[in-house]
Amino acid sequence: MILPDQTIIYHFKEQQTTQITLQSGIEIYRFQNGQIEIHKANQDKEIKFPDGTERYIYSNGEQHSLFPDGVFQIIDQNNTKTLEYPNGYKEIYMPDGTVMKQKPESDTYYLENNNEETY
């Protein structure tokens, strides 16, 4: 279906998915399970999952996710994953397997190797 403003709405019957394409090039997908994805013309994506998780995938490869429990996750272009917890605790997982952690009451990171802490 094409609307007067040139918005295109297409329903994939078998997958029970609706795709809405706006004149600006933005595409919105609504899936049967309640997931919604917004694909922007610059290749950025926003995904809202039924459990409340929100994920933003940027054209440079970086990903930001906010989980229902308040945990914020960043995966950068180098595949380094940072988790920030609501209480201020932070974990950084490096591609080489190194894990760095920061306690909320401290500005100092410590390394965790084989469950041993190194400051």
A tleap script that builds the chain and sets N, CA, C and O, in Angstrom:
source leaprc.protein.ff14SB
mol = sequence {
  NMET ILE LEU PRO ASP GLN THR ILE ILE TYR
  HIE PHE LYS GLU GLN GLN THR THR GLN ILE
  THR LEU GLN SER GLY ILE GLU ILE TYR ARG
  PHE GLN ASN GLY GLN ILE GLU ILE HIE LYS
  ALA ASN GLN ASP LYS GLU ILE LYS PHE PRO
  ASP GLY THR GLU ARG TYR ILE TYR SER ASN
  GLY GLU GLN HIE SER LEU PHE PRO ASP GLY
  VAL PHE GLN ILE ILE ASP GLN ASN ASN THR
  LYS THR LEU GLU TYR PRO ASN GLY TYR LYS
  GLU ILE TYR MET PRO ASP GLY THR VAL MET
  LYS GLN LYS PRO GLU SER ASP THR TYR TYR
  LEU GLU ASN ASN ASN GLU GLU THR CTYR
}
set mol.1.N position { 0.840 -1.157 0.000 }
set mol.1.CA position { 0.000 0.000 0.000 }
set mol.1.C position { 0.897 1.236 0.000 }
set mol.1.O position { 1.864 1.310 0.759 }
set mol.2.N position { 0.573 2.201 -0.851 }
set mol.2.CA position { 1.298 3.467 -0.903 }
set mol.2.C position { 0.344 4.573 -0.465 }
set mol.2.O position { -0.729 4.749 -1.042 }
set mol.3.N position { 0.746 5.310 0.556 }
set mol.3.CA position { -0.069 6.397 1.088 }
set mol.3.C position { 0.187 7.684 0.309 }
set mol.3.O position { 1.185 7.779 -0.405 }
set mol.4.N position { -0.695 8.674 0.432 }
set mol.4.CA position { -0.517 9.933 -0.302 }
set mol.4.C position { 0.832 10.621 -0.045 }
set mol.4.O position { 1.346 11.311 -0.926 }
set mol.5.N position { 1.406 10.440 1.149 }
set mol.5.CA position { 2.706 11.064 1.437 }
set mol.5.C position { 3.881 10.204 0.962 }
set mol.5.O position { 5.029 10.462 1.323 }
set mol.6.N position { 3.589 9.187 0.154 }
set mol.6.CA position { 4.567 8.263 -0.433 }
set mol.6.C position { 5.125 7.252 0.568 }
set mol.6.O position { 6.092 6.555 0.262 }
set mol.7.N position { 4.533 7.161 1.753 }
set mol.7.CA position { 4.892 6.107 2.696 }
set mol.7.C position { 4.418 4.777 2.123 }
set mol.7.O position { 3.284 4.658 1.660 }
set mol.8.N position { 5.296 3.781 2.158 }
set mol.8.CA position { 4.953 2.455 1.640 }
set mol.8.C position { 4.793 1.506 2.824 }
set mol.8.O position { 5.669 1.417 3.684 }
set mol.9.N position { 3.676 0.805 2.858 }
set mol.9.CA position { 3.420 -0.180 3.908 }
set mol.9.C position { 3.294 -1.539 3.242 }
set mol.9.O position { 2.480 -1.734 2.339 }
set mol.10.N position { 4.113 -2.473 3.702 }
set mol.10.CA position { 4.084 -3.818 3.138 }
set mol.10.C position { 3.979 -4.810 4.285 }
set mol.10.O position { 4.697 -4.700 5.279 }
set mol.11.N position { 3.091 -5.770 4.145 }
set mol.11.CA position { 2.915 -6.792 5.175 }
set mol.11.C position { 3.386 -8.136 4.625 }
set mol.11.O position { 2.893 -8.605 3.599 }
set mol.12.N position { 4.342 -8.748 5.316 }
set mol.12.CA position { 4.823 -10.078 4.967 }
set mol.12.C position { 3.932 -11.075 5.698 }
set mol.12.O position { 4.082 -11.285 6.901 }
set mol.13.N position { 3.025 -11.673 4.980 }
set mol.13.CA position { 2.005 -12.520 5.597 }
set mol.13.C position { 2.604 -13.708 6.338 }
set mol.13.O position { 2.257 -13.962 7.491 }
set mol.14.N position { 3.496 -14.431 5.685 }
set mol.14.CA position { 4.041 -15.650 6.282 }
set mol.14.C position { 4.831 -15.359 7.562 }
set mol.14.O position { 4.737 -16.110 8.533 }
set mol.15.N position { 5.602 -14.279 7.563 }
set mol.15.CA position { 6.411 -13.925 8.733 }
set mol.15.C position { 5.641 -13.058 9.729 }
set mol.15.O position { 6.136 -12.785 10.823 }
set mol.16.N position { 4.437 -12.624 9.359 }
set mol.16.CA position { 3.643 -11.729 10.209 }
set mol.16.C position { 4.455 -10.489 10.599 }
set mol.16.O position { 4.505 -10.098 11.765 }
set mol.17.N position { 5.085 -9.889 9.594 }
set mol.17.CA position { 5.932 -8.714 9.785 }
set mol.17.C position { 5.440 -7.596 8.887 }
set mol.17.O position { 5.058 -7.827 7.739 }
set mol.18.N position { 5.453 -6.376 9.419 }
set mol.18.CA position { 5.071 -5.210 8.632 }
set mol.18.C position { 6.298 -4.338 8.428 }
set mol.18.O position { 7.050 -4.073 9.366 }
set mol.19.N position { 6.493 -3.893 7.191 }
set mol.19.CA position { 7.581 -2.981 6.860 }
set mol.19.C position { 6.964 -1.673 6.404 }
set mol.19.O position { 6.116 -1.651 5.513 }
set mol.20.N position { 7.396 -0.581 7.023 }
set mol.20.CA position { 6.933 0.748 6.641 }
set mol.20.C position { 8.153 1.508 6.140 }
set mol.20.O position { 9.139 1.649 6.863 }
set mol.21.N position { 8.090 1.997 4.907 }
set mol.21.CA position { 9.190 2.765 4.339 }
set mol.21.C position { 8.727 4.200 4.165 }
set mol.21.O position { 7.778 4.475 3.430 }
set mol.22.N position { 9.406 5.112 4.849 }
set mol.22.CA position { 9.065 6.524 4.762 }
set mol.22.C position { 9.794 7.162 3.586 }
set mol.22.O position { 10.793 6.632 3.099 }
set mol.23.N position { 9.289 8.291 3.142 }
set mol.23.CA position { 9.886 8.983 2.005 }
set mol.23.C position { 11.346 9.356 2.289 }
set mol.23.O position { 12.150 9.449 1.362 }
set mol.24.N position { 11.687 9.566 3.542 }
set mol.24.CA position { 13.054 9.928 3.937 }
set mol.24.C position { 14.036 8.766 3.808 }
set mol.24.O position { 15.247 8.958 3.921 }
set mol.25.N position { 13.514 7.558 3.571 }
set mol.25.CA position { 14.364 6.375 3.474 }
set mol.25.C position { 14.386 5.547 4.745 }
set mol.25.O position { 14.937 4.446 4.753 }
set mol.26.N position { 13.801 6.053 5.812 }
set mol.26.CA position { 13.727 5.293 7.064 }
set mol.26.C position { 12.780 4.120 6.870 }
set mol.26.O position { 11.697 4.268 6.304 }
set mol.27.N position { 13.201 2.947 7.346 }
set mol.27.CA position { 12.358 1.753 7.292 }
set mol.27.C position { 12.055 1.303 8.712 }
set mol.27.O position { 12.947 1.228 9.557 }
set mol.28.N position { 10.791 1.006 8.964 }
set mol.28.CA position { 10.346 0.542 10.275 }
set mol.28.C position { 9.789 -0.860 10.101 }
set mol.28.O position { 8.928 -1.097 9.253 }
set mol.29.N position { 10.284 -1.787 10.909 }
set mol.29.CA position { 9.817 -3.173 10.863 }
set mol.29.C position { 9.125 -3.491 12.183 }
set mol.29.O position { 9.648 -3.200 13.259 }
set mol.30.N position { 7.947 -4.089 12.086 }
set mol.30.CA position { 7.214 -4.545 13.272 }
set mol.30.C position { 7.026 -6.051 13.131 }
set mol.30.O position { 6.360 -6.531 12.214 }
set mol.31.N position { 7.631 -6.781 14.063 }
set mol.31.CA position { 7.596 -8.236 14.009 }
set mol.31.C position { 6.464 -8.788 14.870 }
set mol.31.O position { 5.958 -8.117 15.770 }
set mol.32.N position { 6.087 -10.004 14.576 }
set mol.32.CA position { 4.992 -10.673 15.270 }
set mol.32.C position { 5.220 -10.737 16.782 }
set mol.32.O position { 4.263 -10.648 17.551 }
set mol.33.N position { 6.454 -10.886 17.210 }
set mol.33.CA position { 6.759 -11.018 18.641 }
set mol.33.C position { 6.790 -9.684 19.382 }
set mol.33.O position { 7.050 -9.650 20.585 }
set mol.34.N position { 6.525 -8.575 18.668 }
set mol.34.CA position { 6.515 -7.258 19.291 }
set mol.34.C position { 7.797 -6.470 19.088 }
set mol.34.O position { 7.865 -5.297 19.458 }
set mol.35.N position { 8.811 -7.089 18.510 }
set mol.35.CA position { 10.067 -6.387 18.242 }
set mol.35.C position { 9.839 -5.326 17.176 }
set mol.35.O position { 9.119 -5.550 16.203 }
set mol.36.N position { 10.465 -4.162 17.373 }
set mol.36.CA position { 10.387 -3.075 16.401 }
set mol.36.C position { 11.809 -2.666 16.040 }
set mol.36.O position { 12.649 -2.464 16.917 }
set mol.37.N position { 12.069 -2.548 14.747 }
set mol.37.CA position { 13.380 -2.099 14.280 }
set mol.37.C position { 13.191 -0.870 13.413 }
set mol.37.O position { 12.279 -0.808 12.588 }
set mol.38.N position { 14.064 0.106 13.609 }
set mol.38.CA position { 14.074 1.299 12.769 }
set mol.38.C position { 15.428 1.337 12.076 }
set mol.38.O position { 16.467 1.423 12.729 }
set mol.39.N position { 15.407 1.274 10.755 }
set mol.39.CA position { 16.631 1.313 9.955 }
set mol.39.C position { 16.692 2.689 9.304 }
set mol.39.O position { 15.807 3.059 8.534 }
set mol.40.N position { 17.733 3.439 9.615 }
set mol.40.CA position { 17.865 4.796 9.099 }
set mol.40.C position { 18.666 4.806 7.802 }
set mol.40.O position { 19.388 3.858 7.493 }
set mol.41.N position { 18.529 5.877 7.063 }
set mol.41.CA position { 19.204 6.003 5.773 }
set mol.41.C position { 20.724 5.952 5.921 }
set mol.41.O position { 21.413 5.519 4.997 }
set mol.42.N position { 21.258 6.383 7.061 }
set mol.42.CA position { 22.710 6.369 7.277 }
set mol.42.C position { 23.220 5.017 7.775 }
set mol.42.O position { 24.380 4.900 8.167 }
set mol.43.N position { 22.357 3.993 7.760 }
set mol.43.CA position { 22.658 2.615 8.152 }
set mol.43.C position { 22.604 2.378 9.666 }
set mol.43.O position { 22.819 1.250 10.110 }
set mol.44.N position { 22.322 3.414 10.469 }
set mol.44.CA position { 22.114 3.202 11.903 }
set mol.44.C position { 20.817 2.435 12.101 }
set mol.44.O position { 19.893 2.551 11.296 }
set mol.45.N position { 20.745 1.642 13.183 }
set mol.45.CA position { 19.536 0.870 13.488 }
set mol.45.C position { 19.176 1.039 14.955 }
set mol.45.O position { 20.051 1.104 15.819 }
set mol.46.N position { 17.886 1.110 15.225 }
set mol.46.CA position { 17.360 1.084 16.586 }
set mol.46.C position { 16.474 -0.147 16.683 }
set mol.46.O position { 15.622 -0.377 15.824 }
set mol.47.N position { 16.678 -0.939 17.732 }
set mol.47.CA position { 15.872 -2.150 17.916 }
set mol.47.C position { 15.275 -2.115 19.318 }
set mol.47.O position { 15.988 -1.920 20.302 }
set mol.48.N position { 13.977 -2.303 19.397 }
set mol.48.CA position { 13.282 -2.383 20.680 }
set mol.48.C position { 12.708 -3.785 20.797 }
set mol.48.O position { 11.851 -4.192 20.012 }
set mol.49.N position { 13.198 -4.519 21.797 }
set mol.49.CA position { 12.788 -5.901 21.999 }
set mol.49.C position { 11.579 -5.964 22.931 }
set mol.49.O position { 11.364 -5.056 23.734 }
set mol.50.N position { 10.796 -7.028 22.825 }
set mol.50.CA position { 9.603 -7.155 23.668 }
set mol.50.C position { 9.889 -7.117 25.173 }
set mol.50.O position { 9.021 -6.720 25.950 }
set mol.51.N position { 11.090 -7.524 25.595 }
set mol.51.CA position { 11.408 -7.525 27.029 }
set mol.51.C position { 11.812 -6.151 27.554 }
set mol.51.O position { 12.109 -6.000 28.739 }
set mol.52.N position { 11.823 -5.137 26.664 }
set mol.52.CA position { 12.188 -3.782 27.066 }
set mol.52.C position { 13.615 -3.403 26.729 }
set mol.52.O position { 13.993 -2.242 26.885 }
set mol.53.N position { 14.419 -4.352 26.272 }
set mol.53.CA position { 15.790 -4.058 25.866 }
set mol.53.C position { 15.772 -3.138 24.651 }
set mol.53.O position { 14.977 -3.322 23.729 }
set mol.54.N position { 16.661 -2.142 24.664 }
set mol.54.CA position { 16.831 -1.251 23.514 }
set mol.54.C position { 18.266 -1.379 23.025 }
set mol.54.O position { 19.207 -1.332 23.818 }
set mol.55.N position { 18.428 -1.541 21.716 }
set mol.55.CA position { 19.766 -1.674 21.139 }
set mol.55.C position { 19.894 -0.672 19.995 }
set mol.55.O position { 18.984 -0.500 19.182 }
set mol.56.N position { 21.043 -0.023 19.960 }
set mol.56.CA position { 21.351 0.927 18.900 }
set mol.56.C position { 22.612 0.432 18.212 }
set mol.56.O position { 23.652 0.265 18.851 }
set mol.57.N position { 22.520 0.201 16.924 }
set mol.57.CA position { 23.655 -0.279 16.140 }
set mol.57.C position { 24.013 0.836 15.163 }
set mol.57.O position { 23.191 1.242 14.341 }
set mol.58.N position { 25.233 1.321 15.261 }
set mol.58.CA position { 25.656 2.453 14.454 }
set mol.58.C position { 26.416 1.982 13.221 }
set mol.58.O position { 26.981 0.889 13.202 }
set mol.59.N position { 26.421 2.816 12.208 }
set mol.59.CA position { 27.044 2.449 10.934 }
set mol.59.C position { 28.544 2.199 11.083 }
set mol.59.O position { 29.140 1.530 10.238 }
set mol.60.N position { 29.162 2.722 12.138 }
set mol.60.CA position { 30.593 2.484 12.359 }
set mol.60.C position { 30.864 1.156 13.066 }
set mol.60.O position { 32.016 0.822 13.343 }
set mol.61.N position { 29.793 0.392 13.361 }
set mol.61.CA position { 29.932 -0.915 13.982 }
set mol.61.C position { 29.738 -0.923 15.488 }
set mol.61.O position { 29.631 -1.992 16.089 }
set mol.62.N position { 29.691 0.246 16.105 }
set mol.62.CA position { 29.501 0.317 17.556 }
set mol.62.C position { 28.054 0.000 17.919 }
set mol.62.O position { 27.129 0.341 17.182 }
set mol.63.N position { 27.868 -0.657 19.065 }
set mol.63.CA position { 26.527 -1.011 19.544 }
set mol.63.C position { 26.349 -0.526 20.976 }
set mol.63.O position { 27.249 -0.659 21.805 }
set mol.64.N position { 25.181 0.037 21.256 }
set mol.64.CA position { 24.801 0.426 22.614 }
set mol.64.C position { 23.520 -0.314 22.946 }
set mol.64.O position { 22.591 -0.338 22.140 }
set mol.65.N position { 23.460 -0.919 24.125 }
set mol.65.CA position { 22.258 -1.633 24.562 }
set mol.65.C position { 21.909 -1.200 25.977 }
set mol.65.O position { 22.781 -1.058 26.834 }
set mol.66.N position { 20.623 -0.993 26.204 }
set mol.66.CA position { 20.114 -0.706 27.539 }
set mol.66.C position { 19.139 -1.811 27.887 }
set mol.66.O position { 18.139 -2.015 27.198 }
set mol.67.N position { 19.440 -2.527 28.971 }
set mol.67.CA position { 18.631 -3.671 29.380 }
set mol.67.C position { 17.604 -3.251 30.430 }
set mol.67.O position { 17.797 -2.249 31.119 }
set mol.68.N position { 16.520 -4.006 30.557 }
set mol.68.CA position { 15.460 -3.643 31.500 }
set mol.68.C position { 15.931 -3.493 32.948 }
set mol.68.O position { 15.323 -2.752 33.720 }
set mol.69.N position { 17.005 -4.186 33.321 }
set mol.69.CA position { 17.504 -4.090 34.697 }
set mol.69.C position { 18.408 -2.877 34.910 }
set mol.69.O position { 18.972 -2.701 35.990 }
set mol.70.N position { 18.547 -2.033 33.869 }
set mol.70.CA position { 19.340 -0.816 33.982 }
set mol.70.C position { 20.782 -0.955 33.556 }
set mol.70.O position { 21.517 0.032 33.568 }
set mol.71.N position { 21.214 -2.149 33.179 }
set mol.71.CA position { 22.591 -2.355 32.717 }
set mol.71.C position { 22.740 -1.736 31.326 }
set mol.71.O position { 21.908 -1.951 30.444 }
set mol.72.N position { 23.814 -0.965 31.147 }
set mol.72.CA position { 24.114 -0.332 29.867 }
set mol.72.C position { 25.353 -1.002 29.298 }
set mol.72.O position { 26.371 -1.111 29.982 }
set mol.73.N position { 25.276 -1.452 28.046 }
set mol.73.CA position { 26.384 -2.162 27.399 }
set mol.73.C position { 26.812 -1.411 26.149 }
set mol.73.O position { 25.983 -0.967 25.355 }
set mol.74.N position { 28.118 -1.279 25.994 }
set mol.74.CA position { 28.688 -0.706 24.772 }
set mol.74.C position { 29.642 -1.734 24.185 }
set mol.74.O position { 30.497 -2.267 24.892 }
set mol.75.N position { 29.498 -2.011 22.908 }
set mol.75.CA position { 30.478 -2.812 22.174 }
set mol.75.C position { 31.053 -1.879 21.124 }
set mol.75.O position { 30.347 -1.445 20.214 }
set mol.76.N position { 32.343 -1.571 21.254 }
set mol.76.CA position { 32.935 -0.594 20.348 }
set mol.76.C position { 33.427 -1.245 19.055 }
set mol.76.O position { 33.279 -2.450 18.852 }
set mol.77.N position { 34.009 -0.430 18.199 }
set mol.77.CA position { 34.470 -0.892 16.887 }
set mol.77.C position { 35.551 -1.956 16.989 }
set mol.77.O position { 35.728 -2.744 16.060 }
set mol.78.N position { 36.274 -1.993 18.099 }
set mol.78.CA position { 37.342 -2.975 18.296 }
set mol.78.C position { 36.846 -4.229 18.998 }
set mol.78.O position { 37.635 -5.112 19.335 }
set mol.79.N position { 35.529 -4.308 19.218 }
set mol.79.CA position { 34.876 -5.434 19.890 }
set mol.79.C position { 35.185 -5.482 21.390 }
set mol.79.O position { 35.121 -6.545 22.007 }
set mol.80.N position { 35.519 -4.329 21.970 }
set mol.80.CA position { 35.655 -4.213 23.420 }
set mol.80.C position { 34.262 -3.992 23.987 }
set mol.80.O position { 33.531 -3.109 23.537 }
set mol.81.N position { 33.897 -4.805 24.983 }
set mol.81.CA position { 32.556 -4.711 25.567 }
set mol.81.C position { 32.650 -4.092 26.954 }
set mol.81.O position { 33.398 -4.570 27.806 }
set mol.82.N position { 31.888 -3.026 27.175 }
set mol.82.CA position { 31.829 -2.357 28.467 }
set mol.82.C position { 30.431 -2.508 29.035 }
set mol.82.O position { 29.444 -2.214 28.361 }
set mol.83.N position { 30.349 -2.966 30.274 }
set mol.83.CA position { 29.071 -3.081 30.981 }
set mol.83.C position { 29.088 -2.109 32.145 }
set mol.83.O position { 30.007 -2.125 32.964 }
set mol.84.N position { 28.063 -1.258 32.218 }
set mol.84.CA position { 27.917 -0.323 33.331 }
set mol.84.C position { 26.632 -0.679 34.063 }
set mol.84.O position { 25.552 -0.696 33.473 }
set mol.85.N position { 26.761 -0.962 35.352 }
set mol.85.CA position { 25.620 -1.382 36.160 }
set mol.85.C position { 25.010 -0.177 36.881 }
set mol.85.O position { 25.700 0.814 37.118 }
set mol.86.N position { 23.734 -0.255 37.230 }
set mol.86.CA position { 23.074 0.872 37.898 }
set mol.86.C position { 23.759 1.319 39.192 }
set mol.86.O position { 23.654 2.485 39.574 }
set mol.87.N position { 24.454 0.409 39.866 }
set mol.87.CA position { 25.126 0.760 41.124 }
set mol.87.C position { 26.492 1.406 40.911 }
set mol.87.O position { 27.186 1.720 41.878 }
set mol.88.N position { 26.888 1.609 39.639 }
set mol.88.CA position { 28.165 2.238 39.332 }
set mol.88.C position { 29.288 1.266 39.018 }
set mol.88.O position { 30.352 1.693 38.569 }
set mol.89.N position { 29.086 -0.027 39.240 }
set mol.89.CA position { 30.090 -1.048 38.946 }
set mol.89.C position { 30.292 -1.120 37.438 }
set mol.89.O position { 29.331 -1.015 36.677 }
set mol.90.N position { 31.530 -1.298 37.006 }
set mol.90.CA position { 31.827 -1.330 35.573 }
set mol.90.C position { 32.746 -2.497 35.256 }
set mol.90.O position { 33.681 -2.782 36.003 }
set mol.91.N position { 32.476 -3.170 34.143 }
set mol.91.CA position { 33.325 -4.254 33.642 }
set mol.91.C position { 33.672 -3.958 32.187 }
set mol.91.O position { 32.823 -3.528 31.406 }
set mol.92.N position { 34.931 -4.196 31.837 }
set mol.92.CA position { 35.376 -4.019 30.457 }
set mol.92.C position { 36.005 -5.328 30.003 }
set mol.92.O position { 36.951 -5.819 30.619 }
set mol.93.N position { 35.477 -5.884 28.929 }
set mol.93.CA position { 35.967 -7.143 28.364 }
set mol.93.C position { 36.710 -6.822 27.076 }
set mol.93.O position { 36.115 -6.374 26.096 }
set mol.94.N position { 38.018 -7.056 27.090 }
set mol.94.CA position { 38.864 -6.761 25.938 }
set mol.94.C position { 38.845 -7.943 24.971 }
set mol.94.O position { 38.617 -9.080 25.386 }
set mol.95.N position { 39.084 -7.682 23.683 }
set mol.95.CA position { 39.089 -8.768 22.695 }
set mol.95.C position { 40.101 -9.876 22.998 }
set mol.95.O position { 39.897 -11.020 22.591 }
set mol.96.N position { 41.187 -9.554 23.707 }
set mol.96.CA position { 42.200 -10.575 24.017 }
set mol.96.C position { 41.839 -11.418 25.241 }
set mol.96.O position { 42.617 -12.279 25.653 }
set mol.97.N position { 40.656 -11.172 25.822 }
set mol.97.CA position { 40.215 -11.937 26.978 }
set mol.97.C position { 40.466 -11.256 28.314 }
set mol.97.O position { 39.986 -11.725 29.346 }
set mol.98.N position { 41.209 -10.160 28.309 }
set mol.98.CA position { 41.455 -9.411 29.537 }
set mol.98.C position { 40.148 -8.808 30.038 }
set mol.98.O position { 39.352 -8.284 29.259 }
set mol.99.N position { 39.938 -8.889 31.350 }
set mol.99.CA position { 38.753 -8.297 31.965 }
set mol.99.C position { 39.217 -7.246 32.964 }
set mol.99.O position { 40.008 -7.537 33.861 }
set mol.100.N position { 38.719 -6.025 32.805 }
set mol.100.CA position { 39.013 -4.951 33.749 }
set mol.100.C position { 37.720 -4.616 34.477 }
set mol.100.O position { 36.653 -4.550 33.866 }
set mol.101.N position { 37.822 -4.405 35.788 }
set mol.101.CA position { 36.634 -4.101 36.581 }
set mol.101.C position { 36.896 -2.870 37.436 }
set mol.101.O position { 38.023 -2.608 37.854 }
set mol.102.N position { 35.831 -2.125 37.684 }
set mol.102.CA position { 35.923 -0.947 38.536 }
set mol.102.C position { 34.771 -0.982 39.529 }
set mol.102.O position { 33.605 -1.072 39.146 }
set mol.103.N position { 35.114 -0.910 40.804 }
set mol.103.CA position { 34.094 -0.888 41.843 }
set mol.103.C position { 33.516 0.522 41.942 }
set mol.103.O position { 34.220 1.495 41.674 }
set mol.104.N position { 32.250 0.643 42.321 }
set mol.104.CA position { 31.595 1.952 42.359 }
set mol.104.C position { 32.306 2.980 43.236 }
set mol.104.O position { 32.317 4.165 42.906 }
set mol.105.N position { 32.889 2.552 44.328 }
set mol.105.CA position { 33.502 3.488 45.270 }
set mol.105.C position { 34.943 3.829 44.907 }
set mol.105.O position { 35.632 4.485 45.688 }
set mol.106.N position { 35.411 3.397 43.735 }
set mol.106.CA position { 36.817 3.565 43.375 }
set mol.106.C position { 36.956 4.098 41.957 }
set mol.106.O position { 36.132 3.822 41.084 }
set mol.107.N position { 38.016 4.866 41.750 }
set mol.107.CA position { 38.357 5.309 40.400 }
set mol.107.C position { 39.391 4.381 39.775 }
set mol.107.O position { 39.805 4.590 38.635 }
set mol.108.N position { 39.809 3.359 40.514 }
set mol.108.CA position { 40.852 2.444 40.071 }
set mol.108.C position { 40.245 1.198 39.443 }
set mol.108.O position { 39.313 0.603 39.983 }
set mol.109.N position { 40.785 0.816 38.304 }
set mol.109.CA position { 40.389 -0.437 37.660 }
set mol.109.C position { 41.310 -1.545 38.143 }
set mol.109.O position { 42.472 -1.301 38.467 }
set mol.110.N position { 40.794 -2.747 38.188 }
set mol.110.CA position { 41.651 -3.888 38.469 }
set mol.110.C position { 41.425 -4.938 37.397 }
set mol.110.O position { 40.339 -5.046 36.827 }
set mol.111.N position { 42.466 -5.706 37.135 }
set mol.111.CA position { 42.406 -6.752 36.120 }
set mol.111.C position { 42.013 -8.056 36.770 }
set mol.111.O position { 42.402 -8.339 37.903 }
set mol.112.N position { 41.251 -8.841 36.061 }
set mol.112.CA position { 40.880 -10.161 36.553 }
set mol.112.C position { 41.411 -11.185 35.568 }
set mol.112.O position { 41.003 -11.213 34.407 }
set mol.113.N position { 42.314 -12.017 36.032 }
set mol.113.CA position { 42.872 -13.098 35.227 }
set mol.113.C position { 42.705 -14.388 36.006 }
set mol.113.O position { 43.230 -14.525 37.111 }
set mol.114.N position { 41.979 -15.327 35.435 }
set mol.114.CA position { 41.741 -16.610 36.107 }
set mol.114.C position { 41.192 -16.411 37.521 }
set mol.114.O position { 41.605 -17.081 38.467 }
set mol.115.N position { 40.257 -15.478 37.635 }
set mol.115.CA position { 39.584 -15.174 38.905 }
set mol.115.C position { 40.517 -14.608 39.975 }
set mol.115.O position { 40.172 -14.623 41.156 }
set mol.116.N position { 41.694 -14.108 39.584 }
set mol.116.CA position { 42.597 -13.441 40.516 }
set mol.116.C position { 42.583 -11.958 40.198 }
set mol.116.O position { 42.626 -11.563 39.033 }
set mol.117.N position { 42.522 -11.136 41.241 }
set mol.117.CA position { 42.484 -9.698 41.041 }
set mol.117.C position { 43.892 -9.119 41.099 }
set mol.117.O position { 44.676 -9.466 41.982 }
set mol.118.N position { 44.212 -8.228 40.148 }
set mol.118.CA position { 45.486 -7.529 40.107 }
set mol.118.C position { 45.188 -6.040 40.042 }
set mol.118.O position { 44.453 -5.588 39.164 }
set mol.119.N position { 45.755 -5.277 40.968 }
set mol.119.CA position { 45.511 -3.826 41.001 }
set mol.119.C position { 46.656 -3.072 40.395 }
set mol.119.O position { 46.623 -1.842 40.337 }
savepdb mol mol.pdb
quit
